[in-house]
Amino acid sequence: MKTVLITTVLLLGSTHALGGRGSSSSLALVAARSSETHPLHATDPITIWCAPDNPQVAIKSAQFVRTSDNQKFEAALSPTKKNATYTFGSPSVKDAGEYKCELDTPHGKINHKAYIYSRPVVHSHEHFTEHEGHEFHLESTGTTVEKGEPITLTCPVNGYPKPVVKWTKDGSPLALSKSVTMEGTTVKIESAEYTDAGTYSCEAVNEYSLHGKTSKMLLVVDKMVDVRSEFQWLYPLGVILITLFLLVCIIVTCEFRNKKSVSKV
């Protein structure tokens, strides 16, 4: 009976040692434009941490692994070796995501999760300007196509958790049809009509809870579309021809008057 009791206690201790806990943090962002060559950075450093559930368990070594690309980050242990941390001195939007914390302890290995959240931001080489000074409402330079041409509108947003995207046209939900479809977050118009011209808005939202508070973040990207006639090129040509005709008329009239004046002399 005594042996059975000791075995039970050891199993409970081992099971308790193999539990872990980790941190959740969010990037402090004051702008919404980012790209691969110039990723947007947060205003403050971020430290992620994890620790065993059992405060009596010491950590021998630890590392964080970013789930999205398996990049590893060597963790620092506290003086008491009760928790492990890693600090991003100047975190960018590329650092947002899920991290696996791997702890090596005398009782075995512990795996737990830590998270860095990011509100939706534009991640693209396209040029955008702020709409009426609002840093999270952006406008593109616009797209002009001829009637009958295809249109592709992308919503190049990034964030963690992955943003949910919906499109509107001129303030109303975008109506999909056989010729207007969506692939992921991209809108495709098979053959542009004059009625397809307008302002298309990509609305990206994500939501996360931090320190007991739930945040719902919104980013709006406006893309203007102009559909011109396939005979648009005829207009400047017509202007040129009319101008040439008027010049010829003026020259002929002047020549006629000159000849008439000479004949009178």
Sequence and secondary structure as in RCSB ss.txt:
>XXXX:A:sequence
MKTVLITTVLLLGSTHALGGRGSSSSLALVAARSSETHPLHATDPITIWCAPDNPQVAIKSAQFVRTSDNQKFEA
ALSPTKKNATYTFGSPSVKDAGEYKCELDTPHGKINHKAYIYSRPVVHSHEHFTEHEGHEFHLESTGTTVEKGEP
ITLTCPVNGYPKPVVKWTKDGSPLALSKSVTMEGTTVKIESAEYTDAGTYSCEAVNEYSLHGKTSKMLLVVDKMV
DVRSEFQWLYPLGVILITLFLLVCIIVTCEFRNKKSVSKV
>XXXX:A:secstr
 HHHHHHHHHHHHHHHHT EEE EEE   S  EE SSS  B SS EEEEEEESSTT   SEEEEEETTT  EEE 
EE TTSS EEEEESS BGGG EEEEEEEEETTEEEEEEEEEEEEEEEESSS EEEETTEEEEEEE  EEEETT  
EEE   EEEES  EEEEEETTEE    SSEEEETTEEEESS  GGG EEEEEEEEEEEEETTEEEEEEEEEEEEE
EEE TTTTHHHHHHHHHHHHHHHHHHHHHHHHHHHHHHH 
